[in-house]
Amino acid sequence: QFQLVESGGGLVQAGGSLRPSCAASECIFSNHAMGWFRQAPGKAREFVAAVSWDGRGTDYSDSVKGRFTISRDNAKNTVYLQMVSLKPEDTAVYYCAADTGHSSVILRRGSEYDYWGQGTQVTVSS
């Protein structure tokens, strides 16, 4: 079964931290690049971060670089997004996604990702 399940979102004050995680079915996690995207109310979905299949390659949007860290545990089929120094503008639904067409190459285009989770809400209060 092809499944991605996010958890770990929540409400936090500005400057705080959260660590959403995404558990995936092994068939869509193993050897594939993974990404995190977010969508705020009234805005388009945007790329946040991505990681290669072995965790050695990462990419971040300019808006989160230096504050967010993406990582993965291949033994647990889980990808994480460590978020620190959160800002109110980080408020959004965060989605994880799997790019089964690539392993070492990591891409920012949402259209490259073919499996998506249901999302987890992150709210940062000022």
N, C-alpha and C positions, 0 to 999 in steps of 0.2 A: 504494500500500500504506500502511496506517495503522500507524505505528510510532513508539514513543518508546523511546529507549535511554539509560539513565543510566550514568554512569561517574564515577570520581573519589572514590569513598568510600575508607575505609581505617581503619587503627588509628592513633590519635594520643593523646598525653598530654593531660591536663587543661591548659587554657590554650593549647593549640595551635590550628591552623587547618587547614581543608580547603576545597576548592572543587569540589563535585560539579557535573557538567554533564549536560544532557539534550538529545540530538539528536533532532529530530522530523521526520517526513515533512512536506513543505511544505503539503500539503493540510489537515493538522490543526494547523499552527503559525501560518500566515499569518493575520493579522487576528483572532486568537483569544487570549483570556486564558489564562495558564498558571499552574499552581500547584505547590507542593511540599507533600507530606504526609509523615508519618513514623509508624511503628508499632514500638513497643518490645515485647519478649516479654511476653505475658500482658496487654497493654494494647490498648485500642482505637486505631484509626488517628486521628491528629489533624492538624489544619491547621497548617502552618508559615508559609507565605508565598505570595503570589500577585502577579502583575504583569499589567497591561493590555496590549493588543496593541502599543501604541506605547512601552511602557516608562515612561510618565509617571505611571501610577497604580500604587501598591504597597500591600500590606497585610501585617501580620505578627502572629503570635500574641504575646501578652504575654511568653511564656516565652523568646522569641528576639529580641524587639525590642531594637535597639541592638547586637546581636551578629551577626546574620545580615543579608545583603543579597542580594535577588533582582534579577537583571538578565537581559536578553535581547539577543541579536544576531540581528536579523531577516534579515540577509544570510546567516547561517549556519544559520538555523532551530534555534537553540540557546538554551536557558535555563540560567542558572547560579545557584548558591546559595553565596555566599561566607560561610563560617562562621568566626568568630574567637572567642577566649575560650571555647573549648569546655569543656563540663562533662560529667562522667560521665552525668548524666541526659539528655544529648543522644544517648546511644547508642540506635540504632534502625536499621531499614531505611527509607531515604528513597526516596520515590516522586515522580516528576513526573507531572503530569496536564494534559490539555488540556480547556478548556471551550469547545467549538465553538458553544455557544449564546450566548456573550457575547464582546464585544471590549473595550469600555471599562469595563464593570462587572466588578468582581472580587469573587468570593464565597468564603466559607469552607467551605461545605457540600460534602463529598466527592461527594454525590449529583448535584451540578451538573456534575461533570467526567465526560466520556464516554470518554476514552481515557487509559490508564495505562501507565506503563513497568513493567519487571520489578523495579525497585528496586535500590538500592546500599547495602551495609552500611556504617554509620559506627559505629565503636567508640571510645569515649573512656575511657582508663584513668586511674585516680586516682593 
